[in-house]
Amino acid sequence: YYSSLTGWLGVFNPTERTWNVLVVPPPKCPENFFAKNWWKGKFMTEHHDDVLVIYSGCSQNPIIFRLDQPNIIWEKMSTVNGLTLFASFLSSHSRIHLPGIMRNSVYFSGFTSWV
């Protein structure tokens, strides 16, 4: 998956070697959520065909959205349902079945975790 600054979502199918581009408005976040360099606080990952976007702020807990693909809208998640998310500027990943203390958390490279 690839997200552009204009709200397009590129989806690559490695089996078929094809690209599909969806026009998806970006998730809505509170206006005061981003400080300077807002783009540095946006991460994207995938879990079982669910596209997740993580917004992080300096003093706030991250806000996580899941793309409802049939309706092409972002849904704000109140919990990550046992997932552990690892967010980095180079790559972000989701994992399940980690030890209990690590579940339902987001870990950022170079930052402390947010629960």
Buried (B, 14 or more C-beta within 10 A) or exposed (E): BEBEEEEEBEBEEEEEEEEEEBEBEBBEBEEEBBEEEEEEBBBBBBBEEBBBBBBBBEEEEBBBBBBEBEEEEBEEBEEBEEBBBBBBEEEBEBBEEEEEEEBBBBBBEEEEEBE
